[in-house]
Amino acid sequence: MVMTTLSMEGVILAVIMGTLAGIVYCLRILVLVERRISRIDSNIQRLTKRVLKEELKIEAEEKKIESALKKVSQKSKKKSKKKRKKKSKKKKK
């Protein structure tokens, strides 16, 4: 009977040690995954900053184009008004 209790204690100790080893391994994997996720997060932040810069550049270009188009359309409106006035004056004469 004394032999079986020692072997039973050995089995229980082995199970406890195996469980602890499994927990340590899982924690190691968890830390590695967390590091990987933090790297992915920092990469995403860098990408979004780049995209934001590009969007700001595009918006600035868009404003320049819109202002240039407004200037052109104002000039063409002035010319068309002058032509209308000339035509109306000719018709009155």
Buried (B, 14 or more C-beta within 10 A) or exposed (E): EEEEEEEEEEEEEEEEEEEEEEEEEEEEEEEEEEEEEEEEEEEEEEEEEEEEEEEEEEEEEEEEEEEEEEEEEEEEEEEEEEEEEEEEEEEEE
